[in-house]
Amino acid sequence: MCVFCSIVRGETAAQWVLDEPDVVGFLDARPVFKGHLLVVPREHVVTLADVPPRLLAPLMTAVQRVSAVMPEALGAQGTFVAANNVVSQSVPHLHWHVVPRTKGDGLRGFFWPRTKYADEAEAATYADRLRTALRTSG
């Protein structure tokens, strides 16, 4: 069973930030930095090569929007955006990582440190800040 499909169906809990017809975004349960978001197509596809052309624009537009609002919403200086295809893809459902970045934050290359939210309330606060920024971004 695909955990991301389970999240999309509402069977597995997640802190949702983005809920669009073809794409959803939710906080990574093991964030590199707090506010680390995963953007996934609702439809189960494993790799970028598997994405039907009709989903490319909605998917990449969602990634672009999240990346654009994240710095102001979270007090970051920029973002790191990445997707793995098969190798290092922990969940076999295409997902884009959008990670808040600040100079000197310790992220070096592809050795991603992981952090934790203190609790669900703290995670909900980060998700709400990002949802608000997306709603007001147009």
Steps between C-alpha positions, in 0.01 A plus 500: 500500500625849415510726805457813286189355335373424850561863601323624184198280585498630858580159651836609640534824694721780370530875542349616171610831355378479142181334375439539127315283248814327367763574765535501877770625732566394858777531754770233487469282813882501526589852390848615408392833652165596648259593223648240258213425264427216259302580186347192337258427218172350624535236232748225583807536282843377600744718308506825308506299176167343602314831541231543234558825306166641627637491858837664436376859506286465817778313678780739414280806557427372851871444568575850369228661716614325817862592432400863443307545825715290733776755573266772624262258671777332698767769525735310268735652243415255224403141422649174385282312250571139403346174388656155486423244234529144632844533666458659845124522442375390843137483384433369149260785417645806329548781749678832495679614814474873565730582790545840665864612493703756687870570449699297750215257570732199475357339186797384296462318172260214532571409861171611643484538874156424639314678776171445680205713592452529875146370456203507262410852618836634385466318166150646463640850556750456215233356273266791580766760422561343160126460425442866585788610277366292210147641541625857495749450216233516232 
